Amino acid sequence: MQGQDRNIKQDNKQKPISFTSKCMLIGFWGGLICGVIGYIAYLMNFTVFGPALVLKPWALGEWKHELLGQIVGIFAIALLSILTSLIYKVILERWYTMWVGVIYGVVLWFVVFYLLNPIFPDMKSIADFDKNTLVTTICIYILYGLFIGYSVSFEYHELNQPEAGVSEESEDSESRDDSEAETQS
């Protein structure tokens, strides 16, 4: 009976998620959230393009300019975001500061809107962006980089943090036991 109880308890324990899987989840959710924020900014005319921009080099038809295109664009951004979070994991995971994430967001913005500009047929050059589009997209990318960077670095440091709390507690209890024994004698 005890063997069965032990097996049931072991089966009920969840296996921890690997660090890479956590990074992939962080990337997916970061892309999804920022894609939705980008779509809201597009609806409120803060930017001249929405998340469907990611589809323009590949997708054919007018559907990509409608709601369906925006929704598919949000999910495409979420999937591409998995890759960007894994890149962050490989290169920058050790830096546990928000500024690295902010800089990562600015670099991503520069890559998308400057280096990849030629693959987006309808997108103007950065110099031709209106102020609202420029400021809004930079802010969204900064927030995205901050989210990815800080979340991945936090997970990295949580995973690699020595279990000092356990040894300190045992040392504290031993010193308390020693001091209690001294006062009693």
C-alpha positions as CSV (number, residue, x, y, z in Angstrom):
1,M,0.0,0.0,0.0
2,Q,2.8,2.4,0.9
3,G,4.5,1.7,-2.4
4,Q,1.4,2.6,-4.3
5,D,1.0,5.9,-2.3
6,R,4.6,6.7,-3.1
7,N,4.1,6.0,-6.8
8,I,0.9,8.2,-6.8
9,K,2.8,11.1,-5.1
10,Q,5.6,10.8,-7.6
11,D,3.2,10.8,-10.6
12,N,1.5,13.9,-9.2
13,K,4.8,15.8,-9.2
14,Q,5.1,18.0,-12.3
15,K,8.4,17.9,-14.1
16,P,9.9,21.4,-14.2
17,I,9.9,23.1,-17.6
18,S,13.3,23.4,-19.2
19,F,14.9,26.9,-19.5
20,T,14.7,26.8,-23.3
21,S,11.0,26.0,-23.1
22,K,10.5,28.9,-20.7
23,C,12.3,31.2,-23.2
24,M,10.1,30.0,-26.0
25,L,7.0,30.6,-23.9
26,I,8.3,34.1,-23.0
27,G,8.9,34.8,-26.6
28,F,5.5,33.6,-27.7
29,W,3.6,35.6,-25.1
30,G,5.8,38.7,-25.6
31,G,5.1,38.6,-29.3
32,L,1.4,38.0,-28.8
33,I,1.0,40.8,-26.3
34,C,3.1,43.3,-28.4
35,G,1.2,42.2,-31.5
36,V,-2.1,43.1,-29.9
37,I,-0.7,46.4,-28.6
38,G,0.6,47.1,-32.1
39,Y,-2.9,46.3,-33.6
40,I,-4.6,48.6,-31.0
41,A,-2.1,51.4,-31.9
42,Y,-2.9,50.8,-35.6
43,L,-6.7,51.0,-34.9
44,M,-6.2,54.2,-33.0
45,N,-4.1,55.7,-35.9
46,F,-0.9,55.9,-33.9
47,T,0.9,53.9,-36.6
48,V,0.2,53.6,-40.4
49,F,0.6,49.8,-40.4
50,G,-0.5,47.0,-38.2
51,P,0.8,43.5,-37.4
52,A,-0.2,42.4,-40.9
53,L,3.0,44.1,-42.1
54,V,4.8,40.9,-41.3
55,L,2.8,39.1,-44.0
56,K,3.3,41.6,-46.8
57,P,6.4,40.0,-48.3
58,W,4.8,36.6,-48.6
59,A,1.0,36.7,-48.5
60,L,-1.1,37.3,-51.6
61,G,-4.5,38.8,-51.8
62,E,-6.4,41.6,-50.1
63,W,-7.3,39.5,-47.0
64,K,-4.0,40.6,-45.4
65,H,-5.3,44.2,-45.2
66,E,-8.4,43.2,-43.4
67,L,-9.0,41.9,-39.8
68,L,-8.0,38.3,-40.7
69,G,-4.7,39.6,-42.0
70,Q,-4.1,41.5,-38.7
71,I,-5.0,38.4,-36.6
72,V,-2.7,36.2,-38.7
73,G,0.0,38.8,-38.4
74,I,-0.3,38.9,-34.6
75,F,0.2,35.1,-34.5
76,A,3.0,35.3,-37.0
77,I,4.7,37.9,-34.8
78,A,4.2,35.6,-31.8
79,L,5.9,32.7,-33.6
80,L,8.8,34.9,-34.8
81,S,9.1,36.2,-31.3
82,I,10.1,32.7,-30.2
83,L,13.2,33.0,-32.4
84,T,14.0,36.5,-31.0
85,S,13.8,35.2,-27.4
86,L,16.0,32.3,-28.2
87,I,18.5,34.7,-29.8
88,Y,18.4,36.8,-26.6
89,K,18.9,33.6,-24.5
90,V,22.0,32.6,-26.4
91,I,23.6,36.0,-26.5
92,L,22.4,38.1,-23.6
93,E,20.9,35.9,-20.9
94,R,23.6,36.6,-18.3
95,W,22.9,40.4,-18.0
96,Y,20.3,40.9,-15.4
97,T,19.4,44.6,-16.0
98,M,16.6,46.2,-17.8
99,W,18.8,48.3,-20.0
100,V,20.1,45.4,-22.0
101,G,16.5,44.5,-22.8
102,V,15.7,48.1,-23.8
103,I,18.8,48.2,-26.1
104,Y,17.7,44.8,-27.5
105,G,14.3,46.3,-28.4
106,V,16.0,49.3,-30.1
107,V,18.2,47.0,-32.1
108,L,15.3,44.9,-33.1
109,W,13.4,48.0,-34.2
110,F,16.5,49.1,-36.3
111,V,16.7,45.6,-37.9
112,V,13.0,45.5,-38.8
113,F,12.5,49.0,-40.0
114,Y,16.0,49.8,-41.4
115,L,17.7,46.6,-42.5
116,L,14.6,44.6,-43.5
117,N,12.8,47.6,-45.0
118,P,13.5,46.5,-48.6
119,I,11.5,43.3,-48.2
120,F,8.4,45.2,-47.1
121,P,6.9,46.6,-50.4
122,D,4.5,49.2,-49.0
123,M,6.7,50.5,-46.2
124,K,8.4,53.9,-46.5
125,S,11.9,54.5,-45.3
126,I,12.4,55.6,-41.7
127,A,13.0,59.2,-42.8
128,D,9.5,59.3,-44.3
129,F,7.7,57.9,-41.2
130,D,5.4,60.4,-39.4
131,K,6.2,61.2,-35.8
132,N,3.4,59.1,-34.4
133,T,4.5,56.0,-36.2
134,L,8.1,56.5,-35.4
135,V,7.6,57.1,-31.6
136,T,4.9,54.4,-31.3
137,T,6.8,51.7,-33.0
138,I,10.0,52.5,-31.1
139,C,8.1,52.4,-27.8
140,I,6.5,49.1,-28.6
141,Y,9.8,47.6,-29.6
142,I,11.5,49.0,-26.4
143,L,8.7,47.4,-24.3
144,Y,9.0,44.2,-26.2
145,G,12.8,44.1,-25.7
146,L,12.4,44.9,-22.0
147,F,9.8,42.1,-21.6
148,I,11.9,39.5,-23.4
149,G,15.2,40.6,-21.9
150,Y,14.1,40.9,-18.3
151,S,12.0,37.8,-18.3
152,V,14.7,35.6,-19.9
153,S,17.4,37.0,-17.6
154,F,15.2,36.5,-14.6
155,E,14.6,32.9,-15.5
156,Y,18.3,32.4,-16.1
157,H,19.3,33.9,-12.7
158,E,16.6,31.9,-10.9
159,L,17.8,28.7,-12.5
160,N,21.5,29.4,-11.8
161,Q,21.1,30.9,-8.3
162,P,22.8,28.8,-5.7
163,E,20.5,27.4,-3.1
164,A,22.0,29.6,-0.4
165,G,18.7,29.9,1.4
166,V,18.7,26.3,2.3
167,S,22.2,26.2,3.7
168,E,21.8,29.5,5.5
169,E,18.7,28.3,7.2
170,S,20.4,25.1,8.3
171,E,23.4,27.1,9.6
172,D,21.0,29.6,11.4
173,S,19.1,26.7,13.1
174,E,22.4,25.1,14.1
175,S,23.7,28.3,15.6
176,R,20.4,28.8,17.4
177,D,20.6,25.3,18.8
178,D,24.2,25.9,19.9
179,S,23.3,29.2,21.6
180,E,20.3,27.6,23.3
181,A,22.5,24.7,24.6
182,E,25.0,27.3,25.9
183,T,22.3,29.2,27.8
184,Q,20.8,26.1,29.3
185,S,24.1,24.9,30.7
